[in-house]
Amino acid sequence: MGPSGSGKSTLMNILGLLDTPTSGKYFMDNKDVSDLSDDQLADIRRNKIGFVFQTFNLLPRTSVLRNISLPLIYLGVPKEEREKKAKEALKMVGLGEEYIYHKSNQLSGGQMQRVAIARALVNNPKIIFADEPTGNLDSKSGQIILETFQKLNDDYNRTIILITHEKFIAEHADRIIYILDGNITEDINHERRRLISKKENYK
């Protein structure tokens, strides 16, 4: 958490293996990834990391199913398998199969962000990096996205690393790291603000 320009997104890019640190070491799963090749970093991103952004980055005139399946299409996964995985990911974010043939531009902002989260999940990553994921949403849709992340953490054991400048958003985390001018100023364990009970179903 931190104000605009504090270095939050730069840190996320390093943690997500999109950028390499100019100094120091970065360990992921007890392995130093600081000096790996581009191909090695891409392999880790493909298998362990998912990304969610403020702007959704969906193809507007393409179906929900194909948007979610895109990472698997690039990997050459057979059609039947990728559609199965896409439907499973859609279920994980609380959207039913009735949405799979909708075009993404037919969805609400909150629904589009849940589709973007499903796309990030389709490769079964351990970690989801979310950069201001509620920034373009109204308060109700933003709450649904926070509920989605909470369920992914509670029910599916996914680690969520969320970038925000809003204290209310940060209060939904178990751990809050404050950043200012490129430096970590505070790192605290936190009893999160709960939106839903564990195992509670979407309504």
C-alpha positions as YAML, in Angstrom:
chain: A
units: angstrom
residues:
- id: 1
  name: MET
  ca: [0.00, 0.00, 0.00]
- id: 2
  name: GLY
  ca: [1.18, 3.51, -0.75]
- id: 3
  name: PRO
  ca: [0.41, 6.75, -2.61]
- id: 4
  name: SER
  ca: [0.81, 7.18, -6.36]
- id: 5
  name: GLY
  ca: [4.48, 7.22, -7.33]
- id: 6
  name: SER
  ca: [5.61, 5.38, -4.21]
- id: 7
  name: GLY
  ca: [6.98, 2.38, -6.13]
- id: 8
  name: LYS
  ca: [4.13, -0.09, -5.65]
- id: 9
  name: SER
  ca: [3.83, -1.08, -9.30]
- id: 10
  name: THR
  ca: [7.61, -1.29, -9.71]
- id: 11
  name: LEU
  ca: [7.74, -3.69, -6.78]
- id: 12
  name: MET
  ca: [4.90, -5.75, -8.25]
- id: 13
  name: ASN
  ca: [6.71, -5.95, -11.59]
- id: 14
  name: ILE
  ca: [9.82, -7.25, -9.86]
- id: 15
  name: LEU
  ca: [7.90, -9.73, -7.71]
- id: 16
  name: GLY
  ca: [5.94, -10.86, -10.79]
- id: 17
  name: LEU
  ca: [9.16, -11.36, -12.78]
- id: 18
  name: LEU
  ca: [8.23, -8.72, -15.35]
- id: 19
  name: ASP
  ca: [11.29, -6.63, -14.39]
- id: 20
  name: THR
  ca: [14.62, -7.62, -12.86]
- id: 21
  name: PRO
  ca: [16.08, -5.84, -9.82]
- id: 22
  name: THR
  ca: [19.06, -3.55, -10.41]
- id: 23
  name: SER
  ca: [20.65, -4.81, -7.20]
- id: 24
  name: GLY
  ca: [20.03, -7.33, -4.46]
- id: 25
  name: LYS
  ca: [18.50, -10.80, -4.67]
- id: 26
  name: TYR
  ca: [14.96, -12.07, -5.11]
- id: 27
  name: PHE
  ca: [14.05, -15.57, -3.96]
- id: 28
  name: MET
  ca: [10.87, -17.36, -5.02]
- id: 29
  name: ASP
  ca: [10.17, -20.82, -3.58]
- id: 30
  name: ASN
  ca: [13.66, -20.71, -2.02]
- id: 31
  name: LYS
  ca: [15.27, -20.21, -5.44]
- id: 32
  name: ASP
  ca: [17.23, -17.12, -6.46]
- id: 33
  name: VAL
  ca: [15.45, -15.82, -9.57]
- id: 34
  name: SER
  ca: [17.39, -12.54, -9.83]
- id: 35
  name: ASP
  ca: [19.70, -13.62, -12.66]
- id: 36
  name: LEU
  ca: [17.56, -16.06, -14.63]
- id: 37
  name: SER
  ca: [17.24, -15.77, -18.40]
- id: 38
  name: ASP
  ca: [14.14, -14.31, -20.05]
- id: 39
  name: ASP
  ca: [13.02, -17.80, -21.07]
- id: 40
  name: GLN
  ca: [13.43, -19.11, -17.52]
- id: 41
  name: LEU
  ca: [11.49, -16.16, -16.09]
- id: 42
  name: ALA
  ca: [8.73, -16.66, -18.67]
- id: 43
  name: ASP
  ca: [8.47, -20.33, -17.69]
- id: 44
  name: ILE
  ca: [8.01, -19.43, -14.01]
- id: 45
  name: ARG
  ca: [5.41, -16.77, -14.85]
- id: 46
  name: ARG
  ca: [3.53, -19.24, -17.02]
- id: 47
  name: ASN
  ca: [3.37, -21.91, -14.31]
- id: 48
  name: LYS
  ca: [3.27, -20.04, -11.00]
- id: 49
  name: ILE
  ca: [1.93, -16.51, -11.51]
- id: 50
  name: GLY
  ca: [-1.28, -14.83, -12.66]
- id: 51
  name: PHE
  ca: [-1.86, -11.10, -13.21]
- id: 52
  name: VAL
  ca: [-4.95, -8.93, -12.80]
- id: 53
  name: PHE
  ca: [-4.92, -5.27, -13.86]
- id: 54
  name: GLN
  ca: [-7.13, -2.25, -13.30]
- id: 55
  name: THR
  ca: [-8.10, -2.04, -16.98]
- id: 56
  name: PHE
  ca: [-9.23, -5.71, -17.40]
- id: 57
  name: ASN
  ca: [-7.34, -6.13, -20.74]
- id: 58
  name: LEU
  ca: [-10.05, -8.33, -22.27]
- id: 59
  name: LEU
  ca: [-10.68, -8.66, -26.02]
- id: 60
  name: PRO
  ca: [-14.00, -6.74, -26.34]
- id: 61
  name: ARG
  ca: [-15.72, -8.64, -29.17]
- id: 62
  name: THR
  ca: [-14.47, -12.05, -28.06]
- id: 63
  name: SER
  ca: [-16.39, -14.53, -25.93]
- id: 64
  name: VAL
  ca: [-15.78, -14.93, -22.22]
- id: 65
  name: LEU
  ca: [-14.69, -18.52, -22.86]
- id: 66
  name: ARG
  ca: [-12.05, -17.50, -25.38]
- id: 67
  name: ASN
  ca: [-10.80, -14.60, -23.26]
- id: 68
  name: ILE
  ca: [-10.21, -16.94, -20.33]
- id: 69
  name: SER
  ca: [-8.68, -19.58, -22.61]
- id: 70
  name: LEU
  ca: [-6.15, -17.26, -24.27]
- id: 71
  name: PRO
  ca: [-3.13, -18.25, -22.12]
- id: 72
  name: LEU
  ca: [-3.85, -21.91, -22.90]
- id: 73
  name: ILE
  ca: [-4.27, -21.21, -26.63]
- id: 74
  name: TYR
  ca: [-0.78, -19.68, -26.69]
- id: 75
  name: LEU
  ca: [0.54, -22.80, -24.95]
- id: 76
  name: GLY
  ca: [-1.03, -25.08, -27.53]
- id: 77
  name: VAL
  ca: [-3.37, -26.80, -25.06]
- id: 78
  name: PRO
  ca: [-6.02, -28.89, -26.90]
- id: 79
  name: LYS
  ca: [-9.42, -27.22, -27.27]
- id: 80
  name: GLU
  ca: [-11.37, -29.66, -25.08]
- id: 81
  name: GLU
  ca: [-8.89, -29.36, -22.21]
- id: 82
  name: ARG
  ca: [-8.64, -25.57, -22.33]
- id: 83
  name: GLU
  ca: [-12.44, -25.16, -22.40]
- id: 84
  name: LYS
  ca: [-12.72, -27.43, -19.36]
- id: 85
  name: LYS
  ca: [-10.11, -25.40, -17.49]
- id: 86
  name: ALA
  ca: [-11.73, -22.11, -18.52]
- id: 87
  name: LYS
  ca: [-15.11, -23.26, -17.17]
- id: 88
  name: GLU
  ca: [-13.47, -24.35, -13.90]
- id: 89
  name: ALA
  ca: [-11.78, -20.96, -13.55]
- id: 90
  name: LEU
  ca: [-15.07, -19.17, -14.26]
- id: 91
  name: LYS
  ca: [-16.74, -21.18, -11.50]
- id: 92
  name: MET
  ca: [-13.95, -20.26, -9.08]
- id: 93
  name: VAL
  ca: [-14.78, -16.56, -9.48]
- id: 94
  name: GLY
  ca: [-18.51, -17.09, -9.01]
- id: 95
  name: LEU
  ca: [-19.76, -16.80, -12.59]
- id: 96
  name: GLY
  ca: [-21.87, -19.57, -14.12]
- id: 97
  name: GLU
  ca: [-21.50, -21.26, -17.49]
- id: 98
  name: GLU
  ca: [-24.35, -19.12, -18.84]
- id: 99
  name: TYR
  ca: [-21.72, -16.39, -19.31]
- id: 100
  name: ILE
  ca: [-19.25, -18.36, -21.41]
- id: 101
  name: TYR
  ca: [-20.58, -17.25, -24.81]
- id: 102
  name: HIS
  ca: [-21.22, -13.63, -23.84]
- id: 103
  name: LYS
  ca: [-18.90, -11.11, -25.47]
- id: 104
  name: SER
  ca: [-16.82, -9.33, -22.86]
- id: 105
  name: ASN
  ca: [-18.25, -5.95, -23.94]
- id: 106
  name: GLN
  ca: [-21.71, -7.21, -22.93]
- id: 107
  name: LEU
  ca: [-20.66, -7.54, -19.29]
- id: 108
  name: SER
  ca: [-20.67, -5.09, -16.38]
- id: 109
  name: GLY
  ca: [-17.38, -3.76, -15.06]
- id: 110
  name: GLY
  ca: [-17.44, -6.13, -12.09]
- id: 111
  name: GLN
  ca: [-18.18, -9.12, -14.33]
- id: 112
  name: MET
  ca: [-15.36, -8.16, -16.69]
- id: 113
  name: GLN
  ca: [-12.92, -8.01, -13.79]
- id: 114
  name: ARG
  ca: [-14.04, -11.45, -12.60]
- id: 115
  name: VAL
  ca: [-13.43, -12.78, -16.11]
- id: 116
  name: ALA
  ca: [-9.96, -11.20, -15.98]
- id: 117
  name: ILE
  ca: [-9.36, -12.96, -12.65]
- id: 118
  name: ALA
  ca: [-10.54, -16.26, -14.17]
- id: 119
  name: ARG
  ca: [-8.06, -15.76, -17.02]
- id: 120
  name: ALA
  ca: [-5.30, -15.25, -14.44]
- id: 121
  name: LEU
  ca: [-6.35, -18.50, -12.73]
- id: 122
  name: VAL
  ca: [-6.63, -20.72, -15.80]
- id: 123
  name: ASN
  ca: [-3.00, -21.93, -15.56]
- id: 124
  name: ASN
  ca: [-3.54, -22.83, -11.88]
- id: 125
  name: PRO
  ca: [-0.93, -20.38, -10.51]
- id: 126
  name: LYS
  ca: [0.11, -20.25, -6.86]
- id: 127
  name: ILE
  ca: [0.23, -16.44, -6.77]
- id: 128
  name: ILE
  ca: [-2.10, -13.77, -8.16]
- id: 129
  name: PHE
  ca: [-0.72, -10.23, -8.53]
- id: 130
  name: ALA
  ca: [-3.50, -7.64, -8.69]
- id: 131
  name: ASP
  ca: [-2.64, -4.01, -9.52]
- id: 132
  name: GLU
  ca: [-5.44, -1.67, -8.34]
- id: 133
  name: PRO
  ca: [-8.08, -4.25, -9.41]
- id: 134
  name: THR
  ca: [-11.03, -2.21, -8.10]
- id: 135
  name: GLY
  ca: [-9.81, 1.14, -9.43]
- id: 136
  name: ASN
  ca: [-12.25, 1.31, -12.37]
- id: 137
  name: LEU
  ca: [-15.25, -0.09, -10.48]
- id: 138
  name: ASP
  ca: [-18.09, 1.33, -8.41]
- id: 139
  name: SER
  ca: [-18.15, 0.45, -4.71]
- id: 140
  name: LYS
  ca: [-20.58, -2.48, -5.08]
- id: 141
  name: SER
  ca: [-18.61, -4.10, -7.91]
- id: 142
  name: GLY
  ca: [-15.38, -3.44, -6.02]
- id: 143
  name: GLN
  ca: [-16.74, -5.30, -3.01]
- id: 144
  name: ILE
  ca: [-17.59, -8.30, -5.20]
- id: 145
  name: ILE
  ca: [-14.00, -8.37, -6.47]
- id: 146
  name: LEU
  ca: [-12.67, -8.27, -2.91]
- id: 147
  name: GLU
  ca: [-15.03, -11.13, -2.01]
- id: 148
  name: THR
  ca: [-13.70, -13.06, -4.99]
- id: 149
  name: PHE
  ca: [-10.10, -12.64, -3.86]
- id: 150
  name: GLN
  ca: [-11.06, -13.59, -0.31]
- id: 151
  name: LYS
  ca: [-12.66, -16.84, -1.52]
- id: 152
  name: LEU
  ca: [-9.67, -17.66, -3.72]
- id: 153
  name: ASN
  ca: [-7.43, -17.29, -0.68]
- id: 154
  name: ASP
  ca: [-9.70, -19.11, 1.79]
- id: 155
  name: ASP
  ca: [-11.13, -21.88, -0.37]
- id: 156
  name: TYR
  ca: [-8.49, -22.43, -3.07]
- id: 157
  name: ASN
  ca: [-5.32, -21.56, -1.13]
- id: 158
  name: ARG
  ca: [-4.14, -18.92, -3.60]
- id: 159
  name: THR
  ca: [-1.77, -16.19, -2.46]
- id: 160
  name: ILE
  ca: [-3.09, -12.75, -3.45]
- id: 161
  name: ILE
  ca: [-0.67, -9.81, -3.66]
- id: 162
  name: LEU
  ca: [-2.78, -6.70, -4.20]
- id: 163
  name: ILE
  ca: [-1.50, -3.21, -4.97]
- id: 164
  name: THR
  ca: [-3.61, -0.32, -3.66]
- id: 165
  name: HIS
  ca: [-3.45, 3.22, -2.35]
- id: 166
  name: GLU
  ca: [-6.75, 2.87, -0.48]
- id: 167
  name: LYS
  ca: [-6.68, 1.99, 3.21]
- id: 168
  name: PHE
  ca: [-10.14, 0.39, 3.06]
- id: 169
  name: ILE
  ca: [-8.92, -2.06, 0.39]
- id: 170
  name: ALA
  ca: [-5.73, -2.86, 2.30]
- id: 171
  name: GLU
  ca: [-7.74, -3.70, 5.42]
- id: 172
  name: HIS
  ca: [-8.99, -6.86, 3.68]
- id: 173
  name: ALA
  ca: [-5.47, -8.33, 3.74]
- id: 174
  name: ASP
  ca: [-3.75, -10.50, 6.35]
- id: 175
  name: ARG
  ca: [-0.53, -8.57, 5.87]
- id: 176
  name: ILE
  ca: [-0.02, -4.94, 4.85]
- id: 177
  name: ILE
  ca: [3.28, -3.58, 3.52]
- id: 178
  name: TYR
  ca: [3.49, 0.21, 3.32]
- id: 179
  name: ILE
  ca: [5.72, 1.77, 0.64]
- id: 180
  name: LEU
  ca: [6.86, 5.37, 0.31]
- id: 181
  name: ASP
  ca: [9.43, 6.79, -2.13]
- id: 182
  name: GLY
  ca: [10.58, 3.31, -3.11]
- id: 183
  name: ASN
  ca: [11.16, 2.16, 0.47]
- id: 184
  name: ILE
  ca: [9.22, -0.22, 2.70]
- id: 185
  name: THR
  ca: [8.25, 1.89, 5.70]
- id: 186
  name: GLU
  ca: [6.09, -0.62, 7.58]
- id: 187
  name: ASP
  ca: [5.29, -4.34, 7.37]
- id: 188
  name: ILE
  ca: [2.50, -5.53, 9.65]
- id: 189
  name: ASN
  ca: [0.42, -8.63, 10.15]
- id: 190
  name: HIS
  ca: [-3.21, -7.63, 10.17]
- id: 191
  name: GLU
  ca: [-6.53, -9.14, 11.14]
- id: 192
  name: ARG
  ca: [-8.38, -8.68, 7.90]
- id: 193
  name: ARG
  ca: [-11.78, -7.13, 7.44]
- id: 194
  name: ARG
  ca: [-13.93, -10.11, 6.39]
- id: 195
  name: LEU
  ca: [-16.65, -9.67, 3.79]
- id: 196
  name: ILE
  ca: [-17.91, -13.26, 3.74]
- id: 197
  name: SER
  ca: [-17.57, -16.35, 5.89]
- id: 198
  name: LYS
  ca: [-15.36, -19.19, 4.77]
- id: 199
  name: LYS
  ca: [-17.09, -21.58, 2.37]
- id: 200
  name: GLU
  ca: [-20.02, -19.17, 1.93]
- id: 201
  name: ASN
  ca: [-21.48, -19.48, -1.53]
- id: 202
  name: TYR
  ca: [-21.92, -16.61, -3.96]
- id: 203
  name: LYS
  ca: [-25.42, -15.25, -4.19]
...
